[in-house]
Amino acid sequence: SYVLRKHIFSPAKGHTVKTNTKKTKIPTNSGTGINTLIFVSVVLFLQFEGKTSFGMSVFNLSNAIMGSGILGLAFAMSNTGIILFIILLLFIAILSAYSIHLLLKSAGVVGIRAYEQLGYRAFGHPGKMLAAIIITVHNIGAMSSYLFIVKSELPLVIQAFLGKQENTGEWFLNGSYLIIIVSVFIIFPLALMKHLGYLGYTSGFSLSCMVFFLISVIYKKFNIPCPLEVHHNNITIPDHYNIDTTTDDFCEPKLFTINSQTAYTIPILAFAFVCHPEVLPIYTELRDPTKKRMQKVANVSILAMFIMYLLTALFGYLTFHGAVESELLHTYNYVDPLDVLILCVRLAVLVAVTLTVPVVLFPIRRALLQILFPDKPFSWLRHVSIAVGLLFLVNLLVIFVPSIRDIFGIIGATSAPSLIFILPGIFYFRIVPEDQEPLRSKTKIQALCFAALGFIFMIMSLSFIIIDWVTGEARSVGGH
C-alpha cells in the first residue's frame, strides 16, 4: 500500500504503470479508483521478486509449524489409542492445508501478502487491528512457551553434563540468567535479519535437531523393556498415574481409548499445525511466487510434520504405554536420568526451540508495523527497536510470572482457532468477489462452515480450561 500511494494516483484507463520489473498497461475496462488500485496491486503482487528458494521456504514453514507440542503427542496417543489418534491427526492436517488454501486464494484475489492487510480488505480498519492483535498475542505466547522450555530444561542439561546430582545454586544453573544469555547472544542477532528467508539455514538446523530427537525416540523403543524397570536410582513412576505396570495388558497397545483426558487431545492436535501468521511472509519472499507453488510449500511442510508427529507419538507411546508423561522427555528420567543419549536429545530440543523463536518474532514485528507505522518505509531503527522490545517483554514474562500456564491457555484457546479456522474462512467469504463465486456457492459455504468449526474449537478449549479452574486439576498436556 505504501508503494501504491507513493508512486500511483488513480491512473486512467489505458495508461501504463511502471513497476520494478516492467511496464504494464491498465486494461481499458478496468475503470478508475479502487478497481484500478486493486489491479495495480495485483500486478505488483505477481511481479515481486522473492529470493528464497523452495527448500528454504519449506524449512521455514516446517519450523513454524513444529512447536513444543511435539513433546506431548505421545501422551495424547495414550488417551486416544493409535487408530483414533491417526484419524484425528490426519483430519487436522487436511484442515490446516485447506485453511492455507483459503488464505492464498484471498491473497491472490486482492494482491496482498500480509495477514493484517487481508483483514483490512475484508472488514476495514477493525479487521486489520483484529488480525494484528491476534497474531501479536498468539506469537508472544508461543515465544514465551519456548523460552519457558529453555528456562526449565537448560539448567538440568548443564547440571547433568557437570555430573551434579542437584542444583547447587551457581549462576550458570539459574534458568532466569540463562534465558537472558540465550536471548542476547543467539535469538537477538537472528531477529535482526531483514528477511525471513535468511533464517532458512537455522530453520533447517532446527529441524535436523528434531529429526535427531525422533530417531532417538525410535531407538529407545527397542532398548527399554516392557514392563518398565523404573527403580533406577530410586526413581519411580509418579503416584498420580495409578498404573500397575505389571498387569498382563499393560504392554498391549490400545487402538481406541476414551477417558477423561481424551477431549484434551483434540485442541492439542488442532494447535499442532499453527503456522498461518508465517505463511504470507514466507510467500512474499518465495522465489518465482505463485499460489500453486506456495501451496506446494505448505503441503510438503504439513506432510513432513505429519510424519514427524505420527512417528514421535507412536514410538513414544509404544515405549511407555499408559505410563507416558505429558512431556515425553520427562518420562525417560524414570528409566535413567543420566542417560547420555537423552541428555543429547534434550540439548537438541533446546536448540530447536531457541532457533524457532526468531521465526515466530517476524510476524509479530510485521503486525506491530502494520498497526503503528502502516505508511512508513523500512527503517532499521524501528526494526531493531521492536525486536529489543519484544524480547525484553517476553523475558520479563518468563522470569517474573510464576505460573503462566492459565494465561497462555486462554490465549491459545482463542487465538489459535482464530488464525487456523475463523479468520481464513471469513476473509475468503468477504474478499472473493460475488462475480467469481456467489454467496451461496459451494466454496463460500464451505468457508463459512470452516469458520464455524473454529468457533466450536474455541468454545470447547475454553470450556476445558474453565473446568480445570473449577475442579482445581492441574493438567498439562502440551501445546504448540
C-alpha positions as CSV (number, residue, x, y, z in Angstrom):
1,S,0.0,0.0,0.0
2,Y,2.9,2.3,0.6
3,V,4.3,1.8,-2.9
4,L,0.8,2.4,-4.4
5,R,0.3,5.6,-2.6
6,K,3.8,6.9,-3.3
7,H,4.0,6.1,-7.0
8,I,0.5,5.7,-8.3
9,F,-2.5,8.0,-8.1
10,S,-5.6,6.6,-9.8
11,P,-4.2,6.1,-13.3
12,A,-6.7,6.5,-16.1
13,K,-7.8,3.7,-18.4
14,G,-5.3,2.7,-21.0
15,H,-2.4,4.3,-19.2
16,T,0.8,2.5,-18.4
17,V,2.0,1.6,-14.9
18,K,5.7,1.2,-14.4
19,T,6.8,-1.4,-11.8
20,N,10.2,-2.5,-10.7
21,T,10.4,-5.1,-13.5
22,K,8.4,-4.0,-16.4
23,K,5.6,-1.8,-17.7
24,T,2.0,-3.0,-17.5
25,K,-0.9,-1.4,-19.3
26,I,-4.1,-0.8,-17.5
27,P,-7.0,-2.5,-19.3
28,T,-9.5,-0.2,-20.9
29,N,-12.4,-1.7,-19.0
30,S,-10.8,-1.5,-15.6
31,G,-12.3,1.9,-14.6
32,T,-10.6,4.2,-12.1
33,G,-10.4,4.5,-8.4
34,I,-10.4,1.4,-6.2
35,N,-10.7,-1.1,-9.1
36,T,-7.6,0.3,-10.7
37,L,-5.7,0.3,-7.5
38,I,-6.6,-3.4,-6.9
39,F,-5.4,-4.2,-10.4
40,V,-2.1,-2.4,-9.9
41,S,-1.6,-4.1,-6.5
42,V,-2.1,-7.5,-8.1
43,V,0.5,-6.5,-10.8
44,L,3.0,-5.6,-8.1
45,F,2.0,-8.7,-6.1
46,L,2.7,-11.0,-9.1
47,Q,5.9,-9.2,-10.0
48,F,7.5,-9.1,-6.6
49,E,10.9,-10.8,-6.9
50,G,11.4,-13.2,-3.9
51,K,14.8,-14.6,-3.3
52,T,14.1,-17.6,-1.0
53,S,14.3,-21.0,-2.6
54,F,11.6,-23.6,-2.4
55,G,13.6,-25.7,0.0
56,M,14.4,-22.9,2.4
57,S,10.7,-21.9,2.4
58,V,9.8,-25.4,3.3
59,F,12.3,-25.3,6.2
60,N,10.9,-22.0,7.5
61,L,7.3,-23.1,7.3
62,S,8.0,-26.5,8.8
63,N,9.9,-24.8,11.6
64,A,6.9,-22.5,12.2
65,I,4.6,-25.5,12.3
66,M,6.7,-27.6,14.7
67,G,6.2,-26.4,18.2
68,S,6.9,-27.7,21.7
69,G,3.6,-29.6,21.5
70,I,5.5,-32.5,19.7
71,L,6.7,-33.5,23.2
72,G,3.1,-34.1,24.3
73,L,1.8,-36.1,21.4
74,A,2.7,-39.5,22.8
75,F,0.6,-38.6,25.9
76,A,-2.2,-37.6,23.5
77,M,-2.0,-41.0,21.8
78,S,-2.1,-42.8,25.1
79,N,-5.5,-41.1,25.7
80,T,-7.0,-41.8,22.3
81,G,-5.4,-45.0,21.1
82,I,-3.4,-45.5,17.9
83,I,-6.2,-45.6,15.3
84,L,-8.2,-42.7,16.7
85,F,-5.0,-40.6,17.1
86,I,-4.1,-41.2,13.4
87,I,-7.6,-40.3,12.3
88,L,-7.6,-37.0,14.3
89,L,-4.1,-36.1,13.2
90,L,-4.8,-36.7,9.5
91,F,-8.1,-34.7,9.8
92,I,-6.4,-31.7,11.4
93,A,-3.5,-31.8,8.8
94,I,-6.0,-31.7,5.9
95,L,-8.0,-28.9,7.5
96,S,-4.7,-26.9,8.0
97,A,-3.8,-27.3,4.3
98,Y,-7.3,-26.2,3.4
99,S,-7.0,-23.2,5.6
100,I,-3.8,-22.1,3.9
101,H,-5.5,-22.6,0.6
102,L,-8.2,-20.1,1.7
103,L,-5.5,-17.6,2.8
104,L,-3.6,-17.9,-0.5
105,K,-6.8,-17.6,-2.6
106,S,-7.8,-14.5,-0.7
107,A,-4.3,-13.0,-1.1
108,G,-4.3,-13.8,-4.8
109,V,-7.6,-12.0,-5.4
110,V,-6.5,-8.7,-3.9
111,G,-2.8,-8.9,-4.3
112,I,-2.0,-8.7,-0.6
113,R,0.6,-10.8,1.2
114,A,0.0,-9.6,4.8
115,Y,-2.5,-11.2,7.1
116,E,-3.3,-7.8,8.6
117,Q,-4.0,-6.2,5.2
118,L,-6.3,-9.1,4.3
119,G,-8.2,-8.1,7.5
120,Y,-8.3,-4.5,6.3
121,R,-9.6,-5.6,2.8
122,A,-12.3,-7.7,4.4
123,F,-13.5,-5.5,7.3
124,G,-11.7,-2.2,7.0
125,H,-9.6,-0.9,9.9
126,P,-11.3,-3.0,12.6
127,G,-10.4,-6.2,10.7
128,K,-6.8,-5.1,10.3
129,M,-6.5,-4.3,14.0
130,L,-8.1,-7.6,15.0
131,A,-5.8,-9.7,12.8
132,A,-2.7,-7.8,14.0
133,I,-3.7,-8.2,17.7
134,I,-4.5,-11.9,17.4
135,I,-1.1,-12.6,15.7
136,T,0.8,-10.5,18.2
137,V,-0.8,-12.1,21.3
138,H,-0.6,-15.7,19.9
139,N,3.1,-15.4,18.9
140,I,4.1,-13.7,22.1
141,G,2.6,-16.7,23.8
142,A,4.5,-19.1,21.6
143,M,7.8,-17.2,22.2
144,S,7.2,-17.4,25.9
145,S,6.4,-21.1,25.8
146,Y,9.7,-21.7,24.0
147,L,11.7,-19.7,26.5
148,F,10.0,-21.4,29.4
149,I,11.4,-24.7,28.0
150,V,14.9,-23.1,27.9
151,K,14.4,-21.8,31.5
152,S,13.4,-25.2,32.9
153,E,15.4,-27.6,30.7
154,L,18.8,-25.9,30.1
155,P,19.8,-25.8,33.8
156,L,19.1,-29.6,34.0
157,V,21.2,-30.3,31.0
158,I,24.1,-28.3,32.3
159,Q,23.7,-29.9,35.7
160,A,23.8,-33.4,34.2
161,F,26.8,-32.7,32.0
162,L,28.7,-31.4,35.0
163,G,27.8,-34.6,36.9
164,K,25.9,-32.8,39.6
165,Q,23.1,-34.7,41.3
166,E,21.3,-31.5,42.3
167,N,21.2,-27.8,41.6
168,T,23.9,-26.2,43.7
169,G,22.8,-22.6,43.1
170,E,25.6,-21.3,40.7
171,W,24.6,-18.6,38.3
172,F,25.0,-20.9,35.3
173,L,22.4,-23.2,36.8
174,N,19.9,-20.3,37.2
175,G,17.2,-20.5,34.4
176,S,16.5,-16.8,34.6
177,Y,20.1,-15.9,33.8
178,L,20.3,-18.5,31.1
179,I,17.3,-17.2,29.1
180,I,18.7,-13.7,29.2
181,I,22.1,-15.0,27.8
182,V,20.3,-17.1,25.2
183,S,18.1,-14.2,24.1
184,V,21.0,-11.7,23.9
185,F,23.6,-13.9,22.1
186,I,21.5,-16.2,20.0
187,I,17.9,-15.0,19.5
188,F,18.6,-11.3,19.1
189,P,21.2,-11.5,16.3
190,L,18.9,-13.8,14.3
191,A,15.9,-11.5,15.0
192,L,17.9,-8.6,13.3
193,M,17.7,-10.4,9.9
194,K,15.9,-8.2,7.5
195,H,14.2,-11.0,5.6
196,L,12.7,-14.2,6.9
197,G,14.3,-16.2,4.1
198,Y,17.7,-15.8,5.7
199,L,16.5,-17.9,8.6
200,G,16.1,-20.9,6.3
201,Y,19.5,-22.2,7.4
202,T,18.8,-22.0,11.1
203,S,15.3,-23.5,10.5
204,G,16.9,-26.4,8.6
205,F,19.3,-27.0,11.5
206,S,16.4,-26.7,14.0
207,L,14.5,-29.4,12.0
208,S,17.7,-31.5,12.0
209,C,17.7,-31.4,15.8
210,M,14.1,-32.6,15.9
211,V,14.9,-35.4,13.5
212,F,17.6,-36.5,15.9
213,F,15.0,-36.3,18.6
214,L,12.7,-38.6,16.6
215,I,15.5,-41.1,15.7
216,S,16.4,-41.3,19.4
217,V,12.8,-41.9,20.4
218,I,12.6,-44.8,17.9
219,Y,15.9,-46.2,19.1
220,K,14.9,-46.1,22.7
221,K,11.7,-48.0,21.9
222,F,13.9,-51.1,21.2
223,N,16.1,-50.6,24.2
224,I,13.6,-50.0,27.0
225,P,11.9,-53.2,28.2
226,C,8.2,-53.5,28.9
227,P,7.1,-53.8,31.7
228,L,9.2,-50.8,32.7
229,E,12.1,-51.1,35.0
230,V,11.6,-47.8,36.8
231,H,13.6,-48.3,40.0
232,H,17.0,-47.0,38.8
233,N,18.4,-44.5,41.3
234,N,15.3,-44.9,43.4
235,I,13.1,-43.2,40.8
236,T,9.6,-44.5,40.3
237,I,6.5,-43.5,38.3
238,P,4.6,-40.7,40.0
239,D,1.6,-41.8,42.1
240,H,-0.9,-39.7,40.0
241,Y,-0.8,-42.3,37.2
242,N,-2.3,-45.1,39.4
243,I,-1.0,-47.6,36.9
244,D,0.2,-51.1,37.6
245,T,3.0,-51.8,35.0
246,T,3.0,-55.5,35.9
247,T,-0.5,-56.2,34.6
248,D,-0.9,-58.5,31.6
249,D,-2.3,-55.9,29.3
250,F,-0.1,-53.0,30.2
251,C,2.3,-53.7,27.3
252,E,-0.5,-54.2,24.8
253,P,-1.0,-51.0,22.6
254,K,-4.6,-49.7,22.6
255,L,-6.2,-49.0,19.3
256,F,-9.1,-47.0,20.6
257,T,-9.2,-45.3,24.1
258,I,-11.7,-43.0,25.6
259,N,-11.1,-41.4,29.0
260,S,-11.3,-38.1,30.9
261,Q,-8.2,-36.9,29.1
262,T,-9.3,-37.8,25.6
263,A,-11.2,-34.5,24.9
264,Y,-8.0,-32.5,25.7
265,T,-6.1,-34.1,22.8
266,I,-8.3,-32.6,20.1
267,P,-7.2,-29.0,20.8
268,I,-3.6,-30.2,21.1
269,L,-3.7,-31.7,17.7
270,A,-5.5,-28.7,16.2
271,F,-2.9,-26.3,17.6
272,A,0.0,-28.5,16.5
273,F,-0.3,-27.2,12.9
274,V,-0.5,-23.4,13.7
275,C,1.7,-21.6,11.2
276,H,-0.7,-19.2,9.5
277,P,0.9,-15.9,10.5
278,E,4.1,-17.0,8.8
279,V,2.5,-18.3,5.6
280,L,2.1,-14.9,3.8
281,P,5.6,-13.5,4.9
282,I,7.2,-16.7,3.5
283,Y,5.0,-16.4,0.4
284,T,6.3,-12.8,0.0
285,E,9.9,-14.0,-0.1
286,L,9.4,-17.1,-2.2
287,R,11.3,-17.2,-5.5
288,D,9.0,-17.4,-8.5
289,P,5.9,-17.0,-6.3
290,T,2.6,-18.4,-7.4
291,K,-0.3,-19.7,-5.4
292,K,0.3,-23.2,-6.7
293,R,4.0,-23.1,-5.7
294,M,3.3,-21.7,-2.2
295,Q,0.5,-24.3,-1.7
296,K,3.1,-26.9,-2.6
297,V,5.4,-25.5,0.0
298,A,2.6,-25.7,2.6
299,N,1.6,-29.2,1.6
300,V,5.2,-30.5,1.8
301,S,5.7,-28.8,5.2
302,I,2.5,-30.2,6.6
303,L,3.2,-33.7,5.3
304,A,6.7,-33.6,6.8
305,M,5.4,-32.5,10.2
306,F,2.5,-35.1,10.0
307,I,5.1,-37.8,9.6
308,M,7.3,-36.5,12.4
309,Y,4.3,-36.0,14.7
310,L,3.0,-39.5,14.0
311,L,6.3,-41.3,14.4
312,T,7.2,-39.4,17.6
313,A,3.8,-40.1,19.1
314,L,3.7,-43.8,18.0
315,F,7.2,-44.8,19.3
316,G,6.9,-42.7,22.4
317,Y,3.6,-44.3,23.3
318,L,4.9,-47.8,22.4
319,T,7.8,-47.3,24.7
320,F,5.9,-46.3,27.8
321,H,2.3,-47.1,27.0
322,G,0.0,-45.8,29.8
323,A,2.9,-44.5,31.9
324,V,4.0,-41.9,29.3
325,E,4.3,-38.4,30.8
326,S,2.6,-35.3,29.3
327,E,6.2,-34.1,28.4
328,L,7.8,-37.2,26.7
329,L,11.4,-36.4,27.7
330,H,10.5,-36.3,31.4
331,T,9.4,-40.0,31.2
332,Y,12.9,-41.2,30.3
333,N,14.0,-39.9,33.7
334,Y,12.1,-42.7,35.3
335,V,14.4,-45.2,33.5
336,D,17.8,-43.4,33.7
337,P,18.1,-39.7,34.5
338,L,21.7,-39.7,33.5
339,D,21.3,-41.4,30.1
340,V,23.8,-39.6,27.8
341,L,21.7,-40.0,24.6
342,I,18.6,-38.5,26.3
343,L,20.8,-35.6,27.6
344,C,21.9,-35.0,24.0
345,V,18.3,-35.1,22.8
346,R,17.3,-32.6,25.5
347,L,20.1,-30.3,24.2
348,A,18.9,-30.8,20.6
349,V,15.3,-29.9,21.6
350,L,16.6,-26.8,23.4
351,V,18.5,-25.7,20.2
352,A,15.4,-26.4,18.1
353,V,13.0,-24.3,20.2
354,T,15.6,-21.5,20.6
355,L,16.1,-21.2,16.8
356,T,12.3,-21.2,16.3
357,V,11.9,-18.0,18.4
358,P,13.3,-15.6,15.7
359,V,10.9,-17.2,13.1
360,V,7.9,-16.6,15.4
361,L,9.1,-13.0,16.1
362,F,8.9,-11.9,12.5
363,P,5.1,-11.9,12.2
364,I,4.8,-10.0,15.5
365,R,7.0,-7.3,14.2
366,R,5.1,-7.1,10.9
367,A,1.8,-6.9,12.8
368,L,3.1,-4.1,15.0
369,L,4.5,-2.2,12.0
370,Q,1.0,-2.5,10.3
371,I,-0.6,-1.1,13.4
372,L,1.8,1.6,14.4
373,F,3.6,2.6,11.1
374,P,1.4,1.5,8.2
375,D,2.6,4.1,5.7
376,K,6.3,4.2,6.6
377,P,9.1,2.6,4.5
378,F,11.6,0.2,6.1
379,S,13.6,1.6,9.0
380,W,16.5,-0.2,10.8
381,L,15.7,1.8,13.9
382,R,12.1,0.5,14.1
383,H,13.3,-2.9,13.0
384,V,15.8,-3.2,15.8
385,S,13.7,-1.4,18.5
386,I,10.7,-3.7,18.0
387,A,12.9,-6.8,18.3
388,V,14.5,-5.4,21.5
389,G,11.1,-4.5,23.0
390,L,9.6,-7.9,22.2
391,L,12.5,-9.9,23.7
392,F,12.5,-7.7,26.7
393,L,8.8,-8.2,27.3
394,V,8.9,-12.0,26.8
395,N,11.9,-12.3,29.1
396,L,10.1,-10.4,31.8
397,L,7.0,-12.7,31.4
398,V,9.1,-15.8,31.6
399,I,11.2,-14.6,34.6
400,F,8.7,-12.9,36.8
401,V,5.3,-14.7,36.1
402,P,5.4,-17.8,38.3
403,S,2.6,-19.6,36.6
404,I,1.8,-18.5,33.1
405,R,0.0,-21.7,32.0
406,D,-3.5,-20.5,32.5
407,I,-2.8,-17.1,30.9
408,F,-1.4,-18.6,27.7
409,G,-4.0,-21.4,27.9
410,I,-6.6,-18.7,27.3
411,I,-4.5,-17.1,24.6
412,G,-4.0,-20.4,22.9
413,A,-7.7,-21.3,23.1
414,T,-8.8,-18.1,21.5
415,S,-6.0,-17.1,19.1
416,A,-5.1,-20.5,17.6
417,P,-8.7,-21.3,16.3
418,S,-9.0,-17.7,15.1
419,L,-5.8,-18.0,13.0
420,I,-6.4,-21.5,11.7
421,F,-10.2,-21.5,11.1
422,I,-12.1,-18.4,11.8
423,L,-10.1,-15.6,10.0
424,P,-9.2,-17.6,6.8
425,G,-12.8,-18.6,6.4
426,I,-14.4,-15.2,6.9
427,F,-11.7,-13.4,4.9
428,Y,-12.3,-15.7,2.0
429,F,-16.1,-15.2,2.2
430,R,-15.7,-11.4,2.3
431,I,-12.8,-10.9,-0.2
432,V,-13.6,-13.2,-3.1
433,P,-16.0,-11.2,-5.4
434,E,-19.5,-12.4,-6.0
435,D,-19.0,-12.4,-9.7
436,Q,-16.3,-15.1,-9.2
437,E,-18.1,-17.0,-6.5
438,P,-21.7,-16.2,-5.5
439,L,-22.6,-16.0,-1.8
440,R,-24.4,-19.4,-2.0
441,S,-21.6,-21.1,-3.9
442,K,-20.2,-24.4,-2.5
443,T,-16.8,-22.9,-1.8
444,K,-18.1,-19.9,0.2
445,I,-20.5,-22.1,2.2
446,Q,-17.5,-24.4,3.0
447,A,-15.5,-21.4,4.1
448,L,-18.3,-20.3,6.5
449,C,-18.6,-23.9,7.9
450,F,-14.8,-23.9,8.3
451,A,-15.1,-20.6,10.4
452,A,-17.9,-22.1,12.4
453,L,-15.7,-25.1,13.2
454,G,-13.2,-22.7,14.6
455,F,-15.8,-21.3,17.0
456,I,-16.6,-24.8,18.1
457,F,-12.9,-25.5,18.8
458,M,-12.6,-22.2,20.7
459,I,-15.7,-22.8,22.9
460,M,-14.5,-26.4,23.6
461,S,-11.0,-25.3,24.5
462,L,-12.2,-22.5,26.8
463,S,-14.6,-25.0,28.5
464,F,-11.7,-27.4,29.3
465,I,-9.7,-24.6,30.9
466,I,-12.7,-23.4,33.0
467,I,-13.3,-27.0,34.1
468,D,-9.7,-27.2,35.2
469,W,-10.0,-24.0,37.2
470,V,-13.3,-25.1,38.8
471,T,-12.1,-28.6,39.7
472,G,-8.6,-27.5,40.6
473,E,-7.0,-30.1,38.5
474,A,-3.6,-29.0,37.1
475,R,-3.4,-30.8,33.9
476,S,-0.6,-30.1,31.4
477,V,-0.9,-31.9,28.1
478,G,1.4,-29.9,25.9
479,G,0.8,-27.2,23.4
480,H,2.2,-25.6,20.2
